[in-house]
Amino acid sequence: MKTFGQMPMMEILNFSLSSKQTKSTARKLKLKIHGIDVHINEQIGITVAGYQRFVLTFRGLEDIAPKAEFCWHVFSQFIPNPGFQFEHWLNHLLYIFNQSRIRIIVFDRVPCIQDLLSFRRTFDKFQTLWIYPRCPDHVAKEVLTKFRPENKLIIHKNVPDIDNSITSNLDKIHMKTILELDKLLIMNSRFIDMFTQNISSRDINRFLKLWIAGSNGNLEMLFIQSENPTDSEINQVLKGISHENVADDVERQYPDWRNKALNWIVKGGFDIRRRGDGAIATITYVENRLNFSLSSKQTKSTVRKLKLKIYGIDVHINEQIGINAAGRQGIVLTFRGLEDMSPKAEFRWRVPSQFISNPGFRFEQWINHLLYIFNQSEIRNLVFGGVPCIQRLLNFRRTFDKFQTLWIYARCPDHVAKEAVIKFQPEKKLVIDKHVPDIDNYIISNLDKIHMKTTLELDELLIMNSKSIAIFTPKISCRDMNQFLKLWIAGSNRNLAMLFIQSENPTDLEINQVLKGISHEKVSDDVRRKFPDPRNKKVRWIVNGGFDIKRGRDGAIATVDYVGDRNFKMFVWRS
């Protein structure tokens, strides 16, 4: 069972398809995943979301040959064909991953399914329903009627006449809608999040009075965001309501009922009390900080001093250029080209919005503005995801300085991928999800990570002087791996800490051939060691058994292992 637990997701899925017994064995592994999601647009996708994520894509409910995409370091597209249709695949995955229900169902664009009721009958419960802006109104309305989530409803567009669909006692409702008092009162959810064209002081005042009287008994958090600047004033909102002013420098922690480890920071506000049970509500009003930062040099500096937390700033290049300030309150700006001065803006403040002040900035000015106000010294990810809208990549390269990671997706044309690798040298990581020929001279940098899909050659592996190397290749050669280990013992790849090689096809690699002529020590399979990740001190890799080999010069020990018939692993322990 431990040997199976070490297999990558792809191998476990293939194993589970062999028989009823292997299916049951896979279930007993109790593999950890975030959940199973279903996406509906021109195709149907099933996503098993986790550290080793994979996606099955169907052309319709009857399709018995779905495309498989495994994201285990780098992409692969292969899977046995058991002749399953969508319903059988979904039930199989829910079973082997011990999931009682689907996590998220997403409707995006025009669905490939004509009969939604038949589709609904293919599964039982699901937690969350997402409807994106590109989903047509009539489809969105039908979906809300026929697909009732257990926990959350998220609608990124205004869908009229759906009051009957939002009365359920859900944990969350996130909606883009025209705010009406009656609509707000019938939402008996714990967390209500609304994006609307305008906020009426009169309606909010009336709502608070009704809440004091006992309405919305389940409500714990309410967020309302206005698309347009509003004349809503707090004194009008609180008119006729007894309240207590809390000083702005007072910080209180509000416990999130969904996650005990999460607390919301509430600064200042106005406290009001409900008559029946004595519950206290804190009311606050927050302005749009990005628009505020565009007002003047002083406001730009003020926003920078707030030290707002984001994960990083990413740039995506395909038919358009996108800047993504990724965080809990994310921002996406989409440009038609480098000279576009009116980008489309999407504020992901729980629900998307499409509004922003227009300062007349081009891409270069926008990227510098965002890096400045969010205190970022460099771009996090630079992603080439398709045919770029930019003709001269060198001009684009001159618009920014450093970036951490270069991603090249499989849809990026070969000539563009090669030019990107040559002209865009990342500071830390290089991830290439396709084979790009003749780039050996550009992968010799001392990066933290290199993840590549390539035809593995020994010379190519030897010039990668990175800490973490992950390679997806058609086949692994015993001779090459044996020679590589001997050269490592002699002093090559001195920075290497972790090496993962995954073969696309079953290989005849044998560990005794890999270790031929190499002094080594067999570690028992029941010995479990924790390997510290060199990039993140909080992460530990579990190493079960393996074979230890020692480098004489510095005393470093490498644990090598071969799992299944496709995966070679190497961990280097420093003395």
C-alpha positions as CSV (number, residue, x, y, z in Angstrom):
1,M,0.0,0.0,0.0
2,K,2.9,2.4,0.8
3,T,4.4,1.8,-2.7
4,F,1.1,2.8,-4.3
5,G,1.0,5.9,-2.1
6,Q,4.2,7.1,-3.7
7,M,2.9,6.8,-7.2
8,P,1.9,10.0,-9.0
9,M,-1.8,10.7,-9.6
10,M,-1.6,9.5,-13.2
11,E,-0.3,6.1,-12.2
12,I,-2.9,5.7,-9.4
13,L,-5.7,6.6,-11.8
14,N,-4.4,4.1,-14.4
15,F,-4.1,1.5,-11.7
16,S,-7.7,2.1,-10.5
17,L,-9.1,1.3,-13.9
18,S,-7.6,-2.2,-14.1
19,S,-10.3,-4.0,-12.0
20,K,-12.8,-3.7,-9.2
21,Q,-10.1,-4.8,-6.8
22,T,-7.6,-2.1,-7.9
23,K,-10.4,0.5,-7.8
24,S,-11.1,-0.5,-4.2
25,T,-7.3,-0.4,-3.4
26,A,-7.0,3.1,-4.8
27,R,-9.9,4.3,-2.6
28,K,-8.2,2.8,0.5
29,L,-5.2,5.0,-0.2
30,K,-7.3,8.0,1.0
31,L,-5.5,10.4,-1.3
32,K,-5.8,14.1,-0.4
33,I,-7.3,16.4,-2.9
34,H,-9.1,19.8,-2.7
35,G,-12.2,18.5,-4.5
36,I,-13.7,17.5,-7.8
37,D,-15.0,20.3,-10.0
38,V,-17.1,20.2,-13.2
39,H,-16.8,23.0,-15.9
40,I,-19.4,23.4,-18.6
41,N,-18.9,25.5,-21.8
42,E,-18.2,24.3,-25.4
43,Q,-16.9,21.2,-23.7
44,I,-17.4,19.5,-20.3
45,G,-14.4,19.3,-18.0
46,I,-13.9,17.3,-14.8
47,T,-11.0,18.6,-12.7
48,V,-9.5,16.7,-9.8
49,A,-8.0,19.7,-7.9
50,G,-5.0,19.0,-5.7
51,Y,-1.2,19.1,-5.6
52,Q,-1.2,16.6,-8.5
53,R,-4.1,18.1,-10.5
54,F,-5.6,16.6,-13.6
55,V,-8.4,17.4,-16.0
56,L,-10.6,15.2,-18.2
57,T,-12.3,17.1,-21.1
58,F,-15.4,15.7,-22.9
59,R,-17.0,16.9,-26.1
60,G,-20.4,15.9,-24.8
61,L,-22.1,13.5,-22.3
62,E,-21.7,10.5,-24.6
63,D,-18.0,11.1,-25.4
64,I,-16.1,7.9,-24.4
65,A,-12.6,9.2,-25.3
66,P,-12.0,12.3,-23.2
67,K,-8.7,14.2,-23.4
68,A,-6.6,13.9,-20.2
69,E,-4.3,16.5,-18.9
70,F,-2.1,15.7,-15.9
71,C,-0.3,18.5,-14.2
72,W,2.4,16.6,-12.3
73,H,5.2,19.2,-12.5
74,V,4.6,19.4,-16.3
75,F,1.7,18.4,-18.6
76,S,1.0,15.0,-20.1
77,Q,-1.9,13.8,-22.3
78,F,-2.4,10.1,-22.0
79,I,-4.7,7.7,-20.2
80,P,-6.1,4.2,-20.8
81,N,-9.6,4.3,-22.4
82,P,-12.1,2.2,-20.4
83,G,-15.0,3.3,-22.6
84,F,-16.5,5.5,-19.9
85,Q,-18.9,8.3,-20.6
86,F,-19.0,11.4,-18.5
87,E,-21.3,10.0,-15.8
88,H,-19.2,6.8,-15.3
89,W,-16.0,8.9,-15.1
90,L,-17.5,11.2,-12.6
91,N,-18.7,8.4,-10.3
92,H,-15.4,6.6,-10.7
93,L,-13.4,9.7,-9.6
94,L,-15.8,10.5,-6.7
95,Y,-15.4,6.9,-5.5
96,I,-11.6,6.5,-5.6
97,F,-11.0,9.9,-4.1
98,N,-13.6,9.4,-1.3
99,Q,-15.6,12.4,-2.3
100,S,-19.3,12.4,-1.3
101,R,-20.2,15.2,-3.8
102,I,-18.8,17.5,-6.4
103,R,-17.1,20.6,-5.0
104,I,-17.8,23.3,-7.7
105,I,-20.0,23.3,-10.9
106,V,-19.1,26.1,-13.3
107,F,-21.1,27.4,-16.2
108,D,-19.1,29.5,-18.6
109,R,-20.2,30.5,-22.1
110,V,-22.6,28.5,-24.3
111,P,-22.8,25.0,-23.0
112,C,-22.3,22.0,-25.3
113,I,-25.2,20.3,-23.6
114,Q,-28.7,20.9,-25.0
115,D,-30.7,19.1,-22.4
116,L,-29.5,20.5,-19.0
117,L,-32.0,18.3,-17.1
118,S,-30.4,15.1,-18.4
119,F,-27.1,16.5,-17.4
120,R,-28.3,17.3,-13.9
121,R,-29.4,13.6,-13.5
122,T,-25.8,12.4,-14.0
123,F,-24.8,13.4,-10.5
124,D,-26.2,13.9,-7.0
125,K,-25.1,16.7,-4.7
126,F,-22.6,19.6,-5.2
127,Q,-21.4,22.3,-3.0
128,T,-21.0,25.5,-5.1
129,L,-22.6,26.8,-8.3
130,W,-20.6,29.4,-10.3
131,I,-22.1,31.3,-13.3
132,Y,-19.6,33.5,-15.3
133,P,-20.4,36.6,-17.3
134,R,-20.0,34.8,-20.7
135,C,-22.9,32.4,-19.8
136,P,-26.0,33.5,-21.8
137,D,-28.9,34.9,-19.7
138,H,-31.4,32.2,-20.7
139,V,-28.8,29.5,-19.8
140,A,-28.0,31.1,-16.5
141,K,-31.7,31.4,-15.6
142,E,-32.3,27.7,-16.5
143,V,-29.2,26.7,-14.5
144,L,-30.4,28.5,-11.4
145,T,-33.8,26.7,-11.6
146,K,-32.4,23.2,-12.1
147,F,-29.0,23.2,-10.2
148,R,-29.4,23.9,-6.5
149,P,-26.1,24.0,-4.6
150,E,-25.6,22.8,-1.1
151,N,-23.5,25.6,0.2
152,K,-22.6,28.5,-2.2
153,L,-24.1,30.4,-5.1
154,I,-21.8,32.7,-7.1
155,I,-23.2,34.7,-10.1
156,H,-20.9,37.0,-12.0
157,K,-23.6,38.7,-14.0
158,N,-27.0,40.3,-13.5
159,V,-29.6,37.6,-14.2
160,P,-33.2,39.0,-14.0
161,D,-36.2,37.3,-12.3
162,I,-34.3,34.8,-10.1
163,D,-35.7,35.7,-6.7
164,N,-37.1,32.2,-6.2
165,S,-33.6,30.8,-6.7
166,I,-31.8,32.8,-4.0
167,T,-34.1,32.1,-1.0
168,S,-32.2,28.9,0.1
169,N,-30.4,28.9,3.4
170,L,-27.0,28.9,1.8
171,D,-23.7,29.6,3.5
172,K,-22.7,32.1,0.8
173,I,-24.4,34.1,-2.0
174,H,-22.1,36.2,-4.3
175,M,-24.0,38.2,-6.9
176,K,-23.7,40.9,-9.5
177,T,-27.2,42.5,-9.5
178,I,-29.3,45.6,-9.3
179,L,-29.6,46.0,-5.6
180,E,-33.2,46.0,-4.3
181,L,-34.3,45.9,-0.7
182,D,-36.7,43.1,-1.2
183,K,-34.0,41.0,-2.9
184,L,-31.7,41.5,0.0
185,L,-34.3,40.6,2.6
186,I,-35.1,37.2,1.1
187,M,-31.5,36.1,1.1
188,N,-31.3,34.1,4.3
189,S,-27.6,33.3,3.9
190,R,-24.7,33.6,6.4
191,F,-22.5,35.5,3.9
192,I,-24.0,37.8,1.3
193,D,-21.7,39.6,-1.2
194,M,-23.2,41.9,-3.8
195,F,-21.8,43.9,-6.6
196,T,-24.3,46.5,-7.8
197,Q,-24.5,49.7,-9.9
198,N,-25.2,52.0,-7.0
199,I,-25.9,51.9,-3.3
200,S,-28.9,53.7,-1.9
201,S,-28.6,55.2,1.6
202,R,-32.3,54.9,2.0
203,D,-32.4,51.2,1.2
204,I,-29.4,50.3,3.4
205,N,-30.9,52.4,6.2
206,R,-34.2,50.5,5.8
207,F,-32.4,47.2,5.7
208,L,-30.6,47.9,9.0
209,K,-33.8,48.8,10.7
210,L,-35.4,45.6,9.6
211,W,-32.3,43.6,10.7
212,I,-32.6,45.2,14.1
213,A,-36.3,44.1,14.1
214,G,-35.3,40.5,13.3
215,S,-34.9,40.0,9.5
216,N,-32.0,38.0,8.0
217,G,-31.6,35.9,11.1
218,N,-28.7,33.8,9.7
219,L,-26.7,36.7,8.4
220,E,-23.1,37.0,9.7
221,M,-21.3,39.0,7.0
222,L,-22.6,41.4,4.3
223,F,-20.5,43.1,1.6
224,I,-21.9,45.5,-0.9
225,Q,-19.7,47.0,-3.6
226,S,-20.9,49.8,-5.9
227,E,-19.8,49.9,-9.5
228,N,-20.1,53.7,-9.6
229,P,-19.1,56.3,-7.1
230,T,-22.0,56.6,-4.7
231,D,-23.5,59.5,-2.7
232,S,-24.2,57.1,0.1
233,E,-23.2,58.8,3.4
234,I,-22.8,57.0,6.6
235,N,-24.9,59.5,8.5
236,Q,-27.8,58.9,6.1
237,V,-27.3,55.1,6.4
238,L,-27.5,55.3,10.2
239,K,-30.3,57.9,10.3
240,G,-32.7,57.1,13.1
241,I,-30.6,54.2,14.3
242,S,-28.9,54.1,17.7
243,H,-25.3,53.3,17.2
244,E,-21.8,53.6,18.8
245,N,-18.8,55.0,16.9
246,V,-15.7,52.9,17.1
247,A,-12.3,54.7,16.7
248,D,-10.5,54.0,13.4
249,D,-7.4,52.9,15.2
250,V,-9.3,50.1,17.0
251,E,-8.7,46.7,15.4
252,R,-11.0,43.8,16.2
253,Q,-10.8,40.2,14.9
254,Y,-14.0,38.7,13.6
255,P,-13.8,34.9,13.5
256,D,-14.8,33.3,10.2
257,W,-17.3,30.5,10.9
258,R,-16.1,28.6,7.8
259,N,-12.5,28.4,8.9
260,K,-11.5,28.6,12.5
261,A,-8.0,29.5,11.6
262,L,-9.2,32.7,9.7
263,N,-10.0,36.0,11.4
264,W,-11.2,39.1,9.6
265,I,-9.6,42.4,10.8
266,V,-12.3,45.0,11.4
267,K,-11.0,48.5,11.8
268,G,-13.2,51.1,13.5
269,G,-16.8,51.3,12.2
270,F,-20.2,51.8,13.8
271,D,-21.8,49.3,16.2
272,I,-25.6,48.7,16.2
273,R,-27.5,46.2,18.4
274,R,-30.4,43.9,17.5
275,R,-33.3,44.0,19.9
276,G,-34.3,40.3,20.0
277,D,-31.0,38.5,20.7
278,G,-28.6,41.3,21.5
279,A,-26.4,40.6,18.4
280,I,-24.1,43.5,17.5
281,A,-23.4,44.5,13.8
282,T,-20.4,46.6,12.9
283,I,-20.9,48.8,9.8
284,T,-17.9,50.1,7.8
285,Y,-17.5,51.9,4.5
286,V,-14.4,51.3,2.3
287,E,-13.4,53.3,-0.8
288,N,-11.8,51.7,-4.0
289,R,-8.1,51.9,-3.3
290,L,-6.8,51.5,-6.9
291,N,-9.0,54.3,-8.2
292,F,-7.9,56.4,-5.2
293,S,-4.2,55.7,-6.1
294,L,-4.7,57.3,-9.5
295,S,-5.8,60.7,-8.2
296,S,-2.4,62.2,-7.6
297,K,1.2,61.5,-6.6
298,Q,0.2,62.0,-3.0
299,T,-2.6,59.4,-3.1
300,K,-0.3,57.0,-5.0
301,S,2.2,57.3,-2.2
302,T,-0.6,56.9,0.4
303,V,-1.8,53.6,-1.1
304,R,1.8,52.3,-1.1
305,K,2.1,53.1,2.6
306,L,-0.9,50.9,3.3
307,K,1.3,47.8,2.4
308,L,-1.6,45.9,0.9
309,K,-1.0,42.2,0.8
310,I,-1.0,40.5,-2.6
311,Y,0.5,37.2,-3.8
312,G,2.3,38.9,-6.7
313,I,1.8,40.6,-10.0
314,D,1.6,38.4,-13.1
315,V,1.6,39.2,-16.8
316,H,-0.1,36.9,-19.4
317,I,0.6,37.2,-23.1
318,N,-1.6,35.6,-25.8
319,E,-4.1,37.3,-28.1
320,Q,-4.2,40.0,-25.5
321,I,-1.9,41.2,-22.6
322,G,-3.1,40.8,-19.1
323,I,-1.8,42.2,-15.8
324,N,-3.1,40.3,-12.8
325,A,-2.5,41.7,-9.3
326,A,-3.2,38.3,-7.6
327,G,-4.6,38.4,-4.1
328,R,-7.8,38.1,-2.0
329,Q,-9.0,41.3,-3.7
330,G,-7.5,40.6,-7.2
331,I,-7.3,43.0,-10.1
332,V,-7.0,42.0,-13.8
333,L,-6.2,44.6,-16.5
334,T,-6.5,43.4,-20.1
335,F,-4.8,45.2,-23.0
336,R,-5.3,44.8,-26.8
337,G,-1.6,45.8,-27.3
338,L,1.2,47.7,-25.7
339,E,-0.2,51.1,-26.8
340,D,-3.8,50.4,-25.6
341,M,-4.7,53.2,-23.2
342,S,-8.1,51.9,-22.2
343,P,-7.7,48.4,-20.8
344,K,-10.6,46.4,-19.6
345,A,-10.5,46.2,-15.8
346,E,-11.8,43.3,-13.7
347,F,-11.8,43.8,-9.9
348,R,-12.1,40.4,-8.2
349,W,-13.3,41.7,-4.9
350,R,-15.3,38.5,-4.3
351,V,-17.3,39.2,-7.5
352,P,-15.9,40.8,-10.7
353,S,-16.4,44.3,-11.8
354,Q,-15.5,46.2,-15.0
355,F,-14.8,49.8,-14.0
356,I,-11.7,51.9,-13.5
357,S,-10.7,55.5,-13.8
358,N,-8.8,56.1,-17.1
359,P,-5.5,57.9,-16.5
360,G,-4.4,57.4,-20.1
361,F,-1.8,54.8,-19.1
362,R,-0.3,52.3,-21.5
363,F,0.9,48.8,-20.5
364,E,4.3,50.0,-19.3
365,Q,2.9,52.8,-17.1
366,W,0.3,50.5,-15.6
367,I,2.8,47.8,-14.7
368,N,5.1,50.3,-13.0
369,H,2.1,51.9,-11.2
370,L,0.9,48.5,-9.8
371,L,4.4,47.4,-8.8
372,Y,4.9,50.6,-6.9
373,I,1.6,50.8,-5.0
374,F,1.7,47.1,-4.1
375,N,5.4,47.3,-3.0
376,Q,6.5,44.7,-5.5
377,S,10.2,44.7,-6.7
378,E,9.5,42.5,-9.7
379,I,6.8,40.7,-11.7
380,R,6.0,37.2,-10.2
381,N,5.0,35.2,-13.3
382,L,5.4,36.0,-17.0
383,V,3.1,33.6,-18.9
384,F,3.1,32.9,-22.7
385,G,-0.2,31.1,-23.3
386,G,-0.9,31.3,-27.0
387,V,-0.2,33.3,-30.2
388,P,0.9,36.7,-28.8
389,C,-0.7,40.0,-29.8
390,I,2.8,41.5,-29.8
391,Q,4.9,41.4,-32.9
392,R,8.2,42.6,-31.5
393,L,8.9,40.8,-28.2
394,L,12.1,42.7,-27.7
395,N,10.1,46.0,-27.4
396,F,7.8,44.2,-24.9
397,R,10.8,43.0,-22.9
398,R,12.0,46.6,-22.4
399,T,8.8,47.6,-20.7
400,F,9.8,46.0,-17.3
401,D,12.8,44.9,-15.4
402,K,13.0,41.6,-13.4
403,F,10.5,38.8,-13.1
404,Q,10.6,35.6,-11.1
405,T,9.1,32.8,-13.3
406,L,8.7,32.3,-17.0
407,W,5.9,30.0,-18.0
408,I,5.4,28.7,-21.6
409,Y,2.2,26.8,-22.2
410,A,1.7,24.1,-24.8
411,R,-0.5,26.4,-26.9
412,C,2.4,28.8,-27.5
413,P,3.8,28.3,-31.0
414,D,7.3,26.8,-31.2
415,H,9.0,29.9,-32.7
416,V,7.4,32.2,-30.1
417,A,8.4,29.8,-27.3
418,K,12.0,29.7,-28.5
419,E,12.2,33.5,-28.8
420,A,10.7,33.9,-25.3
421,V,13.3,31.6,-23.8
422,I,16.1,33.5,-25.5
423,K,14.8,37.1,-24.6
424,F,13.1,36.5,-21.3
425,Q,15.5,35.2,-18.6
426,P,13.7,34.6,-15.3
427,E,15.3,35.2,-11.9
428,K,14.1,31.9,-10.3
429,K,12.0,29.5,-12.3
430,L,11.5,28.3,-15.9
431,V,8.5,26.2,-16.7
432,I,8.0,24.9,-20.2
433,D,4.9,22.7,-20.9
434,K,6.0,21.6,-24.4
435,H,9.1,20.4,-26.2
436,V,11.1,23.4,-27.6
437,P,14.2,22.3,-29.6
438,D,17.6,23.9,-29.6
439,I,17.4,25.9,-26.3
440,D,20.3,24.2,-24.5
441,N,22.3,27.5,-24.3
442,Y,19.4,29.2,-22.5
443,I,18.7,26.7,-19.6
444,I,22.2,26.9,-18.0
445,S,21.2,29.7,-15.5
446,N,21.5,28.9,-11.8
447,L,17.7,28.9,-11.3
448,D,15.8,27.6,-8.3
449,K,13.5,25.5,-10.6
450,I,13.4,24.1,-14.1
451,H,10.3,22.2,-15.2
452,M,10.4,21.0,-18.8
453,K,8.7,18.7,-21.3
454,T,11.5,17.5,-23.5
455,T,13.3,14.6,-25.1
456,L,15.7,13.8,-22.3
457,E,19.4,13.8,-23.2
458,L,22.2,13.4,-20.8
459,D,24.0,16.6,-22.0
460,E,20.9,18.7,-21.4
461,L,20.5,17.4,-17.9
462,L,24.1,18.1,-17.0
463,I,23.9,21.8,-18.0
464,M,20.9,22.4,-15.8
465,N,22.5,23.8,-12.7
466,S,19.2,24.3,-10.8
467,K,18.1,23.3,-7.3
468,S,14.9,21.6,-8.5
469,I,14.6,19.9,-11.9
470,A,11.4,18.2,-13.1
471,I,11.4,16.7,-16.6
472,F,8.6,15.0,-18.5
473,T,10.0,12.9,-21.4
474,P,9.0,10.2,-23.8
475,K,11.3,7.6,-22.3
476,I,14.0,7.2,-19.6
477,S,17.3,5.5,-20.4
478,C,19.1,3.3,-17.8
479,R,22.4,4.1,-19.4
480,D,21.9,7.8,-19.3
481,M,20.7,7.8,-15.6
482,N,23.6,5.6,-14.6
483,Q,26.1,7.9,-16.3
484,F,24.3,11.0,-14.8
485,L,24.7,9.5,-11.2
486,K,28.4,8.8,-11.8
487,L,29.0,12.3,-13.0
488,W,27.0,13.7,-10.0
489,I,29.3,11.7,-7.7
490,A,32.3,13.2,-9.6
491,G,30.9,16.7,-9.0
492,S,28.4,17.7,-11.6
493,N,25.1,19.6,-10.9
494,R,26.4,20.9,-7.6
495,N,23.3,23.0,-6.9
496,L,20.9,20.1,-7.4
497,A,18.6,19.3,-4.5
498,M,15.6,17.5,-6.1
499,L,15.3,15.7,-9.5
500,F,12.0,14.3,-10.8
501,I,11.8,12.6,-14.2
502,Q,8.5,11.3,-15.5
503,S,8.4,9.0,-18.6
504,E,5.4,9.5,-20.9
505,N,5.5,5.8,-21.8
506,P,6.2,2.7,-19.7
507,T,9.9,2.1,-19.6
508,D,12.2,-0.9,-19.0
509,L,14.2,1.1,-16.6
510,E,15.6,-1.2,-13.8
511,I,17.1,0.2,-10.6
512,N,19.9,-2.4,-10.7
513,Q,21.0,-1.1,-14.1
514,V,20.7,2.5,-13.0
515,L,23.0,1.8,-10.0
516,K,25.4,-0.5,-11.9
517,G,29.0,0.2,-10.8
518,I,27.8,2.7,-8.1
519,S,28.4,2.1,-4.4
520,H,25.0,2.4,-2.7
521,E,23.0,1.5,0.4
522,K,19.4,0.1,0.2
523,V,17.0,1.9,2.6
524,S,14.1,-0.2,3.8
525,D,10.7,0.7,2.3
526,D,9.2,1.2,5.8
527,V,11.8,3.9,6.6
528,R,10.1,7.3,6.2
529,R,12.3,10.4,6.0
530,K,11.3,14.1,5.6
531,F,13.3,16.0,3.0
532,P,13.3,19.8,3.5
533,D,12.3,21.8,0.4
534,P,15.2,24.1,-0.4
535,R,12.7,26.8,-1.6
536,N,10.3,26.7,1.3
537,K,11.4,25.8,4.8
538,K,7.8,25.0,5.8
539,V,7.5,22.2,3.2
540,R,8.8,18.6,3.7
541,W,8.8,15.9,1.1
542,I,8.2,12.4,2.3
543,V,10.9,9.9,1.1
544,N,10.0,6.3,1.6
545,G,13.0,3.9,1.3
546,G,15.1,4.3,-1.8
547,F,18.8,3.9,-2.4
548,D,21.5,6.2,-0.9
549,I,24.6,7.1,-2.8
550,K,27.3,9.3,-1.4
551,R,29.4,12.0,-3.1
552,G,33.0,12.0,-1.7
553,R,34.0,15.6,-2.1
554,D,31.3,17.3,0.1
555,G,29.7,14.3,1.8
556,A,26.3,14.9,0.1
557,I,24.0,11.9,0.0
558,A,21.5,11.3,-2.8
559,T,18.5,9.1,-2.3
560,V,17.3,7.7,-5.7
561,D,14.2,5.7,-6.3
562,Y,12.1,4.5,-9.2
563,V,8.4,4.3,-8.7
564,G,6.0,2.4,-10.9
565,D,7.4,2.1,-14.5
566,R,7.6,5.8,-15.3
567,N,9.0,7.9,-12.4
568,F,12.6,8.5,-11.3
569,K,13.2,10.6,-8.1
570,M,16.4,11.9,-6.6
571,F,16.7,13.9,-3.3
572,V,20.1,15.3,-2.3
573,W,20.8,15.6,1.5
574,R,23.5,18.1,2.4
575,S,25.9,17.1,5.1
